[in-house]
Amino acid sequence: MSDGSSSKKRLLVNLEELILRLEKMGIAEYISLMEDPKKIIYRNFLAGVSRGIGT
C-alpha cells in the first residue's frame, strides 16, 4: 500500500514542478492571446507601425 502512496506523492511533486515551469514560461499569457484574435491583430499592428516609424 505504501508503494501506491509514494507513487501518488511523486506524481503530485512532478505536477507542481510542471505547473511552476509553465508559469515561468508565460504559457497563460500565450493561451489568452490565442483565445482572442483581436489582441493578436492589435499587437501586430502596433509592432508594424513602430517598425515603420523607426525606419
PDB file of N, H, CA, C and O in Angstrom:
ATOM      1  N   MET A   1       0.808  -1.186   0.000  1.00  0.00           N
ATOM      2  CA  MET A   1       0.000   0.000   0.000  1.00  0.00           C
ATOM      3  C   MET A   1       0.860   1.263   0.000  1.00  0.00           C
ATOM      4  O   MET A   1       0.495   2.260  -0.622  1.00  0.00           O
ATOM      5  N   SER A   2       1.984   1.227   0.683  1.00  0.00           N
ATOM      6  H   SER A   2       2.281   0.417   1.188  1.00  0.00           H
ATOM      7  CA  SER A   2       2.838   2.409   0.751  1.00  0.00           C
ATOM      8  C   SER A   2       3.435   2.735  -0.612  1.00  0.00           C
ATOM      9  O   SER A   2       3.765   3.890  -0.880  1.00  0.00           O
ATOM     10  N   ASP A   3       3.579   1.734  -1.475  1.00  0.00           N
ATOM     11  H   ASP A   3       3.311   0.795  -1.258  1.00  0.00           H
ATOM     12  CA  ASP A   3       4.119   1.983  -2.809  1.00  0.00           C
ATOM     13  C   ASP A   3       3.173   2.866  -3.614  1.00  0.00           C
ATOM     14  O   ASP A   3       3.624   3.762  -4.327  1.00  0.00           O
ATOM     15  N   GLY A   4       1.876   2.626  -3.510  1.00  0.00           N
ATOM     16  H   GLY A   4       1.510   1.898  -2.930  1.00  0.00           H
ATOM     17  CA  GLY A   4       0.887   3.459  -4.191  1.00  0.00           C
ATOM     18  C   GLY A   4       0.875   4.869  -3.645  1.00  0.00           C
ATOM     19  O   GLY A   4       0.707   5.833  -4.392  1.00  0.00           O
ATOM     20  N   SER A   5       1.054   4.986  -2.346  1.00  0.00           N
ATOM     21  H   SER A   5       1.191   4.203  -1.739  1.00  0.00           H
ATOM     22  CA  SER A   5       1.067   6.297  -1.704  1.00  0.00           C
ATOM     23  C   SER A   5       2.290   7.105  -2.135  1.00  0.00           C
ATOM     24  O   SER A   5       2.184   8.294  -2.433  1.00  0.00           O
ATOM     25  N   SER A   6       3.448   6.450  -2.165  1.00  0.00           N
ATOM     26  H   SER A   6       3.534   5.484  -1.923  1.00  0.00           H
ATOM     27  CA  SER A   6       4.668   7.156  -2.576  1.00  0.00           C
ATOM     28  C   SER A   6       4.603   7.515  -4.056  1.00  0.00           C
ATOM     29  O   SER A   6       5.133   8.544  -4.475  1.00  0.00           O
ATOM     30  N   SER A   7       3.962   6.675  -4.833  1.00  0.00           N
ATOM     31  H   SER A   7       3.532   5.839  -4.493  1.00  0.00           H
ATOM     32  CA  SER A   7       3.792   6.953  -6.256  1.00  0.00           C
ATOM     33  C   SER A   7       2.906   8.179  -6.463  1.00  0.00           C
ATOM     34  O   SER A   7       3.179   9.001  -7.337  1.00  0.00           O
ATOM     35  N   LYS A   8       1.846   8.305  -5.665  1.00  0.00           N
ATOM     36  H   LYS A   8       1.623   7.637  -4.955  1.00  0.00           H
ATOM     37  CA  LYS A   8       0.964   9.471  -5.753  1.00  0.00           C
ATOM     38  C   LYS A   8       1.688  10.742  -5.328  1.00  0.00           C
ATOM     39  O   LYS A   8       1.521  11.797  -5.939  1.00  0.00           O
ATOM     40  N   LYS A   9       2.497  10.631  -4.272  1.00  0.00           N
ATOM     41  H   LYS A   9       2.633   9.774  -3.775  1.00  0.00           H
ATOM     42  CA  LYS A   9       3.248  11.800  -3.802  1.00  0.00           C
ATOM     43  C   LYS A   9       4.235  12.259  -4.867  1.00  0.00           C
ATOM     44  O   LYS A   9       4.393  13.456  -5.109  1.00  0.00           O
ATOM     45  N   ARG A  10       4.895  11.299  -5.496  1.00  0.00           N
ATOM     46  H   ARG A  10       4.767  10.327  -5.299  1.00  0.00           H
ATOM     47  CA  ARG A  10       5.868  11.627  -6.540  1.00  0.00           C
ATOM     48  C   ARG A  10       5.161  12.289  -7.725  1.00  0.00           C
ATOM     49  O   ARG A  10       5.682  13.236  -8.315  1.00  0.00           O
ATOM     50  N   LEU A  11       3.980  11.789  -8.066  1.00  0.00           N
ATOM     51  H   LEU A  11       3.557  11.020  -7.586  1.00  0.00           H
ATOM     52  CA  LEU A  11       3.198  12.376  -9.146  1.00  0.00           C
ATOM     53  C   LEU A  11       2.795  13.812  -8.814  1.00  0.00           C
ATOM     54  O   LEU A  11       2.870  14.691  -9.673  1.00  0.00           O
ATOM     55  N   LEU A  12       2.372  14.050  -7.581  1.00  0.00           N
ATOM     56  H   LEU A  12       2.311  13.336  -6.884  1.00  0.00           H
ATOM     57  CA  LEU A  12       1.999  15.404  -7.165  1.00  0.00           C
ATOM     58  C   LEU A  12       3.188  16.358  -7.219  1.00  0.00           C
ATOM     59  O   LEU A  12       3.054  17.506  -7.643  1.00  0.00           O
ATOM     60  N   VAL A  13       4.341  15.881  -6.790  1.00  0.00           N
ATOM     61  H   VAL A  13       4.450  14.949  -6.445  1.00  0.00           H
ATOM     62  CA  VAL A  13       5.547  16.713  -6.836  1.00  0.00           C
ATOM     63  C   VAL A  13       5.881  17.061  -8.282  1.00  0.00           C
ATOM     64  O   VAL A  13       6.212  18.206  -8.590  1.00  0.00           O
ATOM     65  N   ASN A  14       5.793  16.074  -9.164  1.00  0.00           N
ATOM     66  H   ASN A  14       5.524  15.144  -8.914  1.00  0.00           H
ATOM     67  CA  ASN A  14       6.081  16.318 -10.578  1.00  0.00           C
ATOM     68  C   ASN A  14       5.078  17.287 -11.193  1.00  0.00           C
ATOM     69  O   ASN A  14       5.454  18.140 -11.997  1.00  0.00           O
ATOM     70  N   LEU A  15       3.812  17.162 -10.823  1.00  0.00           N
ATOM     71  H   LEU A  15       3.507  16.469 -10.170  1.00  0.00           H
ATOM     72  CA  LEU A  15       2.796  18.082 -11.330  1.00  0.00           C
ATOM     73  C   LEU A  15       3.050  19.512 -10.864  1.00  0.00           C
ATOM     74  O   LEU A  15       2.930  20.455 -11.646  1.00  0.00           O
ATOM     75  N   GLU A  16       3.395  19.669  -9.606  1.00  0.00           N
ATOM     76  H   GLU A  16       3.493  18.904  -8.971  1.00  0.00           H
ATOM     77  CA  GLU A  16       3.690  21.002  -9.081  1.00  0.00           C
ATOM     78  C   GLU A  16       4.893  21.609  -9.793  1.00  0.00           C
ATOM     79  O   GLU A  16       4.904  22.803 -10.091  1.00  0.00           O
ATOM     80  N   GLU A  17       5.896  20.798 -10.063  1.00  0.00           N
ATOM     81  H   GLU A  17       5.888  19.828  -9.821  1.00  0.00           H
ATOM     82  CA  GLU A  17       7.084  21.276 -10.776  1.00  0.00           C
ATOM     83  C   GLU A  17       6.713  21.694 -12.197  1.00  0.00           C
ATOM     84  O   GLU A  17       7.194  22.714 -12.690  1.00  0.00           O
ATOM     85  N   LEU A  18       5.870  20.917 -12.849  1.00  0.00           N
ATOM     86  H   LEU A  18       5.480  20.088 -12.448  1.00  0.00           H
ATOM     87  CA  LEU A  18       5.422  21.249 -14.199  1.00  0.00           C
ATOM     88  C   LEU A  18       4.645  22.557 -14.206  1.00  0.00           C
ATOM     89  O   LEU A  18       4.841  23.390 -15.091  1.00  0.00           O
ATOM     90  N   ILE A  19       3.770  22.743 -13.235  1.00  0.00           N
ATOM     91  H   ILE A  19       3.611  22.066 -12.516  1.00  0.00           H
ATOM     92  CA  ILE A  19       2.985  23.978 -13.143  1.00  0.00           C
ATOM     93  C   ILE A  19       3.902  25.184 -12.969  1.00  0.00           C
ATOM     94  O   ILE A  19       3.696  26.216 -13.607  1.00  0.00           O
ATOM     95  N   LEU A  20       4.898  25.063 -12.118  1.00  0.00           N
ATOM     96  H   LEU A  20       5.065  24.224 -11.600  1.00  0.00           H
ATOM     97  CA  LEU A  20       5.838  26.170 -11.915  1.00  0.00           C
ATOM     98  C   LEU A  20       6.600  26.498 -13.190  1.00  0.00           C
ATOM     99  O   LEU A  20       6.798  27.668 -13.517  1.00  0.00           O
ATOM    100  N   ARG A  21       7.025  25.472 -13.905  1.00  0.00           N
ATOM    101  H   ARG A  21       6.864  24.522 -13.640  1.00  0.00           H
ATOM    102  CA  ARG A  21       7.753  25.706 -15.163  1.00  0.00           C
ATOM    103  C   ARG A  21       6.869  26.382 -16.201  1.00  0.00           C
ATOM    104  O   ARG A  21       7.319  27.283 -16.908  1.00  0.00           O
ATOM    105  N   LEU A  22       5.615  25.953 -16.298  1.00  0.00           N
ATOM    106  H   LEU A  22       5.249  25.221 -15.723  1.00  0.00           H
ATOM    107  CA  LEU A  22       4.697  26.572 -17.256  1.00  0.00           C
ATOM    108  C   LEU A  22       4.434  28.027 -16.899  1.00  0.00           C
ATOM    109  O   LEU A  22       4.341  28.874 -17.788  1.00  0.00           O
ATOM    110  N   GLU A  23       4.313  28.329 -15.612  1.00  0.00           N
ATOM    111  H   GLU A  23       4.388  27.642 -14.890  1.00  0.00           H
ATOM    112  CA  GLU A  23       4.103  29.712 -15.188  1.00  0.00           C
ATOM    113  C   GLU A  23       5.307  30.573 -15.541  1.00  0.00           C
ATOM    114  O   GLU A  23       5.149  31.717 -15.966  1.00  0.00           O
ATOM    115  N   LYS A  24       6.505  30.035 -15.368  1.00  0.00           N
ATOM    116  H   LYS A  24       6.633  29.105 -15.023  1.00  0.00           H
ATOM    117  CA  LYS A  24       7.711  30.789 -15.696  1.00  0.00           C
ATOM    118  C   LYS A  24       7.806  31.061 -17.193  1.00  0.00           C
ATOM    119  O   LYS A  24       8.346  32.087 -17.604  1.00  0.00           O
ATOM    120  N   MET A  25       7.287  30.155 -18.003  1.00  0.00           N
ATOM    121  H   MET A  25       6.848  29.321 -17.670  1.00  0.00           H
ATOM    122  CA  MET A  25       7.356  30.312 -19.452  1.00  0.00           C
ATOM    123  C   MET A  25       6.306  31.285 -19.977  1.00  0.00           C
ATOM    124  O   MET A  25       6.386  31.707 -21.131  1.00  0.00           O
ATOM    125  N   GLY A  26       5.342  31.644 -19.171  1.00  0.00           N
ATOM    126  H   GLY A  26       5.277  31.302 -18.233  1.00  0.00           H
ATOM    127  CA  GLY A  26       4.303  32.572 -19.598  1.00  0.00           C
ATOM    128  C   GLY A  26       3.254  31.921 -20.484  1.00  0.00           C
ATOM    129  O   GLY A  26       2.678  32.581 -21.349  1.00  0.00           O
ATOM    130  N   ILE A  27       3.003  30.654 -20.279  1.00  0.00           N
ATOM    131  H   ILE A  27       3.471  30.119 -19.576  1.00  0.00           H
ATOM    132  CA  ILE A  27       2.038  29.925 -21.093  1.00  0.00           C
ATOM    133  C   ILE A  27       0.638  30.520 -20.960  1.00  0.00           C
ATOM    134  O   ILE A  27      -0.105  30.567 -21.940  1.00  0.00           O
ATOM    135  N   ALA A  28       0.274  30.966 -19.780  1.00  0.00           N
ATOM    136  H   ALA A  28       0.877  30.927 -18.984  1.00  0.00           H
ATOM    137  CA  ALA A  28      -1.074  31.512 -19.566  1.00  0.00           C
ATOM    138  C   ALA A  28      -1.304  32.742 -20.442  1.00  0.00           C
ATOM    139  O   ALA A  28      -2.375  32.897 -21.029  1.00  0.00           O
ATOM    140  N   GLU A  29      -0.306  33.610 -20.531  1.00  0.00           N
ATOM    141  H   GLU A  29       0.564  33.484 -20.054  1.00  0.00           H
ATOM    142  CA  GLU A  29      -0.440  34.802 -21.365  1.00  0.00           C
ATOM    143  C   GLU A  29      -0.566  34.414 -22.836  1.00  0.00           C
ATOM    144  O   GLU A  29      -1.364  34.993 -23.573  1.00  0.00           O
ATOM    145  N   TYR A  30       0.223  33.434 -23.253  1.00  0.00           N
ATOM    146  H   TYR A  30       0.871  32.964 -22.654  1.00  0.00           H
ATOM    147  CA  TYR A  30       0.172  32.971 -24.637  1.00  0.00           C
ATOM    148  C   TYR A  30      -1.203  32.393 -24.967  1.00  0.00           C
ATOM    149  O   TYR A  30      -1.760  32.672 -26.029  1.00  0.00           O
ATOM    150  N   ILE A  31      -1.742  31.594 -24.061  1.00  0.00           N
ATOM    151  H   ILE A  31      -1.289  31.367 -23.199  1.00  0.00           H
ATOM    152  CA  ILE A  31      -3.057  30.989 -24.284  1.00  0.00           C
ATOM    153  C   ILE A  31      -4.137  32.066 -24.341  1.00  0.00           C
ATOM    154  O   ILE A  31      -5.045  31.986 -25.168  1.00  0.00           O
ATOM    155  N   SER A  32      -4.048  33.065 -23.477  1.00  0.00           N
ATOM    156  H   SER A  32      -3.310  33.129 -22.805  1.00  0.00           H
ATOM    157  CA  SER A  32      -5.049  34.132 -23.503  1.00  0.00           C
ATOM    158  C   SER A  32      -4.973  34.914 -24.811  1.00  0.00           C
ATOM    159  O   SER A  32      -5.998  35.371 -25.316  1.00  0.00           O
ATOM    160  N   LEU A  33      -3.772  35.072 -25.365  1.00  0.00           N
ATOM    161  H   LEU A  33      -2.939  34.701 -24.955  1.00  0.00           H
ATOM    162  CA  LEU A  33      -3.641  35.730 -26.664  1.00  0.00           C
ATOM    163  C   LEU A  33      -4.277  34.894 -27.769  1.00  0.00           C
ATOM    164  O   LEU A  33      -4.933  35.432 -28.661  1.00  0.00           O
ATOM    165  N   MET A  34      -4.083  33.595 -27.710  1.00  0.00           N
ATOM    166  H   MET A  34      -3.550  33.158 -26.985  1.00  0.00           H
ATOM    167  CA  MET A  34      -4.632  32.717 -28.737  1.00  0.00           C
ATOM    168  C   MET A  34      -6.159  32.669 -28.691  1.00  0.00           C
ATOM    169  O   MET A  34      -6.799  32.417 -29.711  1.00  0.00           O
ATOM    170  N   GLU A  35      -6.740  32.904 -27.531  1.00  0.00           N
ATOM    171  H   GLU A  35      -6.220  33.109 -26.702  1.00  0.00           H
ATOM    172  CA  GLU A  35      -8.195  32.875 -27.401  1.00  0.00           C
ATOM    173  C   GLU A  35      -8.849  34.141 -27.944  1.00  0.00           C
ATOM    174  O   GLU A  35     -10.034  34.123 -28.278  1.00  0.00           O
ATOM    175  N   ASP A  36      -8.104  35.234 -28.037  1.00  0.00           N
ATOM    176  H   ASP A  36      -7.142  35.248 -27.766  1.00  0.00           H
ATOM    177  CA  ASP A  36      -8.666  36.497 -28.514  1.00  0.00           C
ATOM    178  C   ASP A  36      -7.855  37.005 -29.705  1.00  0.00           C
ATOM    179  O   ASP A  36      -6.843  37.680 -29.514  1.00  0.00           O
ATOM    180  N   PRO A  37      -8.279  36.693 -30.924  1.00  0.00           N
ATOM    181  CA  PRO A  37      -7.528  37.098 -32.113  1.00  0.00           C
ATOM    182  C   PRO A  37      -7.407  38.612 -32.267  1.00  0.00           C
ATOM    183  O   PRO A  37      -6.469  39.090 -32.905  1.00  0.00           O
ATOM    184  N   LYS A  38      -8.343  39.376 -31.691  1.00  0.00           N
ATOM    185  H   LYS A  38      -9.104  38.987 -31.173  1.00  0.00           H
ATOM    186  CA  LYS A  38      -8.258  40.835 -31.789  1.00  0.00           C
ATOM    187  C   LYS A  38      -6.995  41.357 -31.118  1.00  0.00           C
ATOM    188  O   LYS A  38      -6.378  42.306 -31.603  1.00  0.00           O
ATOM    189  N   LYS A  39      -6.611  40.744 -30.012  1.00  0.00           N
ATOM    190  H   LYS A  39      -7.112  39.974 -29.618  1.00  0.00           H
ATOM    191  CA  LYS A  39      -5.390  41.164 -29.318  1.00  0.00           C
ATOM    192  C   LYS A  39      -4.164  40.926 -30.188  1.00  0.00           C
ATOM    193  O   LYS A  39      -3.256  41.756 -30.233  1.00  0.00           O
ATOM    194  N   ILE A  40      -4.142  39.798 -30.876  1.00  0.00           N
ATOM    195  H   ILE A  40      -4.880  39.124 -30.840  1.00  0.00           H
ATOM    196  CA  ILE A  40      -3.003  39.479 -31.742  1.00  0.00           C
ATOM    197  C   ILE A  40      -2.916  40.485 -32.883  1.00  0.00           C
ATOM    198  O   ILE A  40      -1.839  40.996 -33.192  1.00  0.00           O
ATOM    199  N   ILE A  41      -4.060  40.764 -33.506  1.00  0.00           N
ATOM    200  H   ILE A  41      -4.934  40.349 -33.255  1.00  0.00           H
ATOM    201  CA  ILE A  41      -4.084  41.714 -34.621  1.00  0.00           C
ATOM    202  C   ILE A  41      -3.637  43.089 -34.146  1.00  0.00           C
ATOM    203  O   ILE A  41      -2.856  43.755 -34.826  1.00  0.00           O
ATOM    204  N   TYR A  42      -4.123  43.519 -32.991  1.00  0.00           N
ATOM    205  H   TYR A  42      -4.758  42.978 -32.439  1.00  0.00           H
ATOM    206  CA  TYR A  42      -3.757  44.832 -32.450  1.00  0.00           C
ATOM    207  C   TYR A  42      -2.262  44.911 -32.153  1.00  0.00           C
ATOM    208  O   TYR A  42      -1.607  45.893 -32.502  1.00  0.00           O
ATOM    209  N   ARG A  43      -1.728  43.882 -31.514  1.00  0.00           N
ATOM    210  H   ARG A  43      -2.260  43.084 -31.231  1.00  0.00           H
ATOM    211  CA  ARG A  43      -0.294  43.889 -31.195  1.00  0.00           C
ATOM    212  C   ARG A  43       0.560  43.878 -32.455  1.00  0.00           C
ATOM    213  O   ARG A  43       1.577  44.568 -32.528  1.00  0.00           O
ATOM    214  N   ASN A  44       0.146  43.096 -33.446  1.00  0.00           N
ATOM    215  H   ASN A  44      -0.680  42.536 -33.387  1.00  0.00           H
ATOM    216  CA  ASN A  44       0.899  43.064 -34.694  1.00  0.00           C
ATOM    217  C   ASN A  44       0.817  44.401 -35.422  1.00  0.00           C
ATOM    218  O   ASN A  44       1.798  44.840 -36.023  1.00  0.00           O
ATOM    219  N   PHE A  45      -0.341  45.049 -35.372  1.00  0.00           N
ATOM    220  H   PHE A  45      -1.137  44.692 -34.883  1.00  0.00           H
ATOM    221  CA  PHE A  45      -0.492  46.363 -35.977  1.00  0.00           C
ATOM    222  C   PHE A  45       0.442  47.368 -35.317  1.00  0.00           C
ATOM    223  O   PHE A  45       1.144  48.118 -35.996  1.00  0.00           O
ATOM    224  N   LEU A  46       0.445  47.376 -33.983  1.00  0.00           N
ATOM    225  H   LEU A  46      -0.125  46.767 -33.431  1.00  0.00           H
ATOM    226  CA  LEU A  46       1.331  48.301 -33.267  1.00  0.00           C
ATOM    227  C   LEU A  46       2.801  48.015 -33.561  1.00  0.00           C
ATOM    228  O   LEU A  46       3.600  48.940 -33.706  1.00  0.00           O
ATOM    229  N   ALA A  47       3.152  46.751 -33.649  1.00  0.00           N
ATOM    230  H   ALA A  47       2.504  45.999 -33.532  1.00  0.00           H
ATOM    231  CA  ALA A  47       4.537  46.392 -33.960  1.00  0.00           C
ATOM    232  C   ALA A  47       4.910  46.887 -35.351  1.00  0.00           C
ATOM    233  O   ALA A  47       6.014  47.393 -35.552  1.00  0.00           O
ATOM    234  N   GLY A  48       4.002  46.745 -36.310  1.00  0.00           N
ATOM    235  H   GLY A  48       3.106  46.333 -36.146  1.00  0.00           H
ATOM    236  CA  GLY A  48       4.262  47.218 -37.669  1.00  0.00           C
ATOM    237  C   GLY A  48       4.395  48.724 -37.741  1.00  0.00           C
ATOM    238  O   GLY A  48       5.270  49.244 -38.434  1.00  0.00           O
ATOM    239  N   VAL A  49       3.527  49.429 -37.023  1.00  0.00           N
ATOM    240  H   VAL A  49       2.817  49.007 -36.460  1.00  0.00           H
ATOM    241  CA  VAL A  49       3.599  50.892 -37.007  1.00  0.00           C
ATOM    242  C   VAL A  49       4.910  51.347 -36.385  1.00  0.00           C
ATOM    243  O   VAL A  49       5.565  52.253 -36.902  1.00  0.00           O
ATOM    244  N   SER A  50       5.291  50.726 -35.285  1.00  0.00           N
ATOM    245  H   SER A  50       4.759  49.991 -34.866  1.00  0.00           H
ATOM    246  CA  SER A  50       6.535  51.145 -34.625  1.00  0.00           C
ATOM    247  C   SER A  50       7.747  50.826 -35.496  1.00  0.00           C
ATOM    248  O   SER A  50       8.720  51.580 -35.491  1.00  0.00           O
ATOM    249  N   ARG A  51       7.706  49.742 -36.230  1.00  0.00           N
ATOM    250  H   ARG A  51       6.916  49.129 -36.233  1.00  0.00           H
ATOM    251  CA  ARG A  51       8.813  49.440 -37.151  1.00  0.00           C
ATOM    252  C   ARG A  51       8.837  50.436 -38.301  1.00  0.00           C
ATOM    253  O   ARG A  51       9.905  50.863 -38.740  1.00  0.00           O
ATOM    254  N   GLY A  52       7.655  50.805 -38.786  1.00  0.00           N
ATOM    255  H   GLY A  52       6.787  50.458 -38.429  1.00  0.00           H
ATOM    256  CA  GLY A  52       7.580  51.760 -39.886  1.00  0.00           C
ATOM    257  C   GLY A  52       8.078  53.133 -39.480  1.00  0.00           C
ATOM    258  O   GLY A  52       8.729  53.818 -40.268  1.00  0.00           O
ATOM    259  N   ILE A  53       7.780  53.536 -38.270  1.00  0.00           N
ATOM    260  H   ILE A  53       7.251  52.980 -37.630  1.00  0.00           H
ATOM    261  CA  ILE A  53       8.245  54.835 -37.777  1.00  0.00           C
ATOM    262  C   ILE A  53       9.751  54.805 -37.552  1.00  0.00           C
ATOM    263  O   ILE A  53      10.434  55.811 -37.747  1.00  0.00           O
ATOM    264  N   GLY A  54      10.254  53.672 -37.150  1.00  0.00           N
ATOM    265  H   GLY A  54       9.699  52.856 -36.991  1.00  0.00           H
ATOM    266  CA  GLY A  54      11.679  53.559 -36.829  1.00  0.00           C
ATOM    267  C   GLY A  54      12.592  53.552 -38.041  1.00  0.00           C
ATOM    268  O   GLY A  54      13.792  53.790 -37.905  1.00  0.00           O
ATOM    269  N   THR A  55      12.051  53.282 -39.227  1.00  0.00           N
ATOM    270  H   THR A  55      11.076  53.088 -39.338  1.00  0.00           H
ATOM    271  CA  THR A  55      12.929  53.225 -40.414  1.00  0.00           C
ATOM    272  C   THR A  55      12.830  54.451 -41.251  1.00  0.00           C
ATOM    273  O   THR A  55      13.502  54.554 -42.277  1.00  0.00           O
TER     274      THR A  55
END
